[in-house]
Every structure is written in structure tokens, then in C-alpha cells.
Amino acid sequence: MSWHSLPLFVRLAGRPVILLGEGEPADAKRRLLERAGALVSGEEAPAALAVVAIEDEGEAVAAVMRLRARGVLINAVDRPDLCDFTLPAIVDRDPVLVAIGTGGVSAGLAAALRQRLETILPAGIGALANGLFAVRSAIKTRYPDGGDRRRALGAAFAPGGALDPLVEGGAVEHWLAGAAAVAGELVTITLTSADPDDLTLRQARLLGQADRIFHRADVPVAILDRARADAIRIPCPAAPAAAGTGLSLDMLFDPSGRR
């Protein structure tokens, strides 16, 4: 399954971004850009990004064409077909930012999802992130192997874990002082549905943590897409006997419905 765009977090502090247009749509984008530290500029600025919030259709298209000819990437407000990038709805738990985008299809849906997440994500997530950053060297010293480190952090972040991000009060130093190694193993998941939304919380967590994924050829791509992008995917009839650590995906159903 391909994405309509690649989500990116771009550092704009001190960099020019062109903003064209007047009125509330332009003012809203100005506030967003200024919050990111961008230097909001006119059309002649040597910028890599531009936001076109011009109401008149002809003027907006002409501005987009001029800027695109210069190689500038453009967000055209309310004109998704003219956009090179879109601006997401944002949940701010500094330094944690959650961005919700729909590729310009429905800003209202993105806003509704943001409002829902605002009620779910504790204010303390930012402090948790800063705490982890402060002891990152100590965590690497404690878990020098990347796989061991991911498993230890994954166990801490799991529901009910010592650093459960949806529960206030997780103390990073306290967790690190008592954290034990989490042994790697080969875990087998037997899928009963082609729908990734049918994965249990445990299955979804294992997919997100696995370093290697042994999978049958007919395991749906939508399931594999729930794994980490850098996890090694190994199609095979069955996981090798000496596979070591990893995740083995098997199925009890036929995605085509033939059996």
C-alpha cells in the first residue's frame, strides 16, 4: 500500500517561508509558521517552501505556477491538487508533536482527530521525552545492542509498563536503575484476519518491535506495513530452526477467500 505523501518534520527556525494572501486563512498559516520559528516572507524571498492562501482562483494558480517554476514546494490552501505538501493538525506536547494529515482530503477530520487525541495524551509526555533524552547515553551504555535496547524500551512503554506514555508519572531514572534485560526470542503470530485493525494489542506491539520478520508469502502487505520500516522482512515457508530472535507470521485464513 503506497502513501499519498511522506510525513516529515522540518526545522524552520530562522528560515524564510513565503506566504501569499490575506484574510483568516493566511493569518492562520502565519501563526503556524511563526510558531515553528519561520521567517514569514514575500514572494521574492529565497525560500524552499511557500504557502499560497489567495482566494481568487486565477491569481492563486498563477502564483503557484511562478513559485513552482523556481523549484519551491507549495501548499495551496483549499486546493489539494496544487499542493506539494500539506500542513497537518498538530497535538503539541513539546517536544512531542503528533501530526495528523489527510493529504488535504478533509481538514475537518484531521481537526476532529486532533481534538480526540488532546483528551487522551497526558501533558507529561513531553517531560517523559525530555527525561529519556537526558539519559540517552546511560540507556545506550546499559543496552549497547540496538535490539536489546528496543525490547527494553518497548516493555517499559507497553500498557502498564514503567514508562507507559498514557499514564502520568513515569520516572525515567527510576526505570533505568531497575531495568533488567529483556530476552530476545522468536515469537510466532498466527493471523486470523487480513485486516490489520484486527491485530491484538500484543500482536501490534510485537510487530512494532521486531528486528526481523519471517513471513509466509501470502501474509497481506497491510499487516507487514504495521512493522517498523527498518525491520528486516524475510519471506519463507517457515521460520528457520536456528532463526534466533524475531517474529514469525503464519496464517489460518485465505485472504482471497478461496479456502
MODAJO-V369247 format. One record per pair of residues at least 12 apart in sequence whose C-alpha atoms are under 6 Angstrom apart, sorted by the first residue. I is the first residue (numbers start at 1). J is the second residue. Records with the same first field share a line. If there is no record, write none. Layout:
I: J ; J
This chain:
12: 37 ; 38
13: 37 ; 38
14: 38 ; 39
15: 38 ; 39
16: 38 ; 39 ; 40 ; 41 ; 47
17: 39 ; 40 ; 41 ; 47 ; 49 ; 50
18: 40 ; 41 ; 42 ; 43 ; 50
19: 50 ; 51
20: 52 ; 53
21: 53 ; 54
26: 53
48: 72
49: 72 ; 73 ; 74
50: 74
51: 74 ; 75 ; 76
52: 76
53: 77
80: 104
88: 100 ; 101
89: 110 ; 111
93: 126
94: 126
95: 126
96: 126
124: 168
151: 182
152: 182
184: 245
185: 245
186: 245 ; 246 ; 247
187: 247 ; 248
188: 247 ; 248 ; 249
189: 249
190: 250 ; 251
191: 251
192: 252 ; 253
194: 255
196: 223
207: 227
208: 227 ; 228
210: 246
211: 231 ; 246
212: 231 ; 232 ; 233 ; 246
213: 233 ; 234 ; 246 ; 247 ; 248
214: 234 ; 235 ; 239 ; 248
215: 235 ; 236 ; 248 ; 249
216: 235 ; 236 ; 237
217: 235
